[in-house]
């Protein structure tokens, strides 16, 4: 599986929001990353 195609700025912001190291984020399966982003969105919209 190839690393995700993210800009450095996006990778840094996502790793901070998801509280995971950038290395782990870049090798995370895309479907899991999308699920985590959706969870963040749900948390944000419920506030």
Kinemage of the C-alpha trace (Angstrom):
@kinemage 1
@onewidth
@group {chain A} dominant
@subgroup {mainchain}
@vectorlist {calphas} color= white
{ca unk a 1} P 0.000 0.000 0.000
{ca unk a 2} L 1.451 3.369 -0.986
{ca unk a 3} L 1.487 6.349 1.415
{ca unk a 4} L -1.390 8.804 1.251
{ca unk a 5} L -1.072 11.669 -1.189
{ca unk a 6} L -1.299 14.620 1.208
{ca unk a 7} L 0.412 17.970 1.180
{ca unk a 8} L 2.829 18.513 4.084
{ca unk a 9} L 0.542 21.190 5.539
{ca unk a 10} L -2.478 18.907 5.420
{ca unk a 11} L -0.552 16.026 6.975
{ca unk a 12} L 0.630 18.208 9.856
{ca unk a 13} L -2.853 19.578 10.549
{ca unk a 14} L -4.469 16.135 10.390
{ca unk a 15} L -1.851 14.569 12.646
{ca unk a 16} L -2.438 17.313 15.220
{ca unk a 17} L -6.239 17.007 15.064
{ca unk a 18} L -6.218 13.194 15.147
{ca unk a 19} L -3.422 13.112 17.751
{ca unk a 20} L -1.355 10.590 15.765
{ca unk a 21} L 2.261 10.862 14.574
{ca unk a 22} L 2.675 11.978 10.959
{ca unk a 23} L 4.424 8.691 10.090
{ca unk a 24} L 1.421 6.722 11.337
{ca unk a 25} L -0.976 9.042 9.517
{ca unk a 26} L 0.828 8.656 6.185
{ca unk a 27} L 0.614 4.849 6.351
{ca unk a 28} L -2.963 4.715 7.630
{ca unk a 29} L -5.386 3.007 5.230
{ca unk a 30} L -7.465 5.617 3.438
{ca unk a 31} L -10.806 4.233 4.633
{ca unk a 32} L -9.682 4.458 8.273
{ca unk a 33} L -8.458 8.019 7.779
{ca unk a 34} L -11.787 9.004 6.210
{ca unk a 35} L -13.633 7.407 9.129
{ca unk a 36} L -11.522 9.373 11.635
{ca unk a 37} L -12.111 12.634 9.737
{ca unk a 38} L -15.852 11.943 9.792
{ca unk a 39} L -15.674 11.364 13.557
{ca unk a 40} L -13.899 14.712 13.954
{ca unk a 41} L -16.606 16.370 11.852
{ca unk a 42} L -19.346 14.804 13.979
{ca unk a 43} L -17.648 15.969 17.187
{ca unk a 44} L -17.221 19.468 15.771
{ca unk a 45} L -20.797 19.782 14.488
{ca unk a 46} L -22.320 18.538 17.760
{ca unk a 47} L -20.735 21.407 19.726
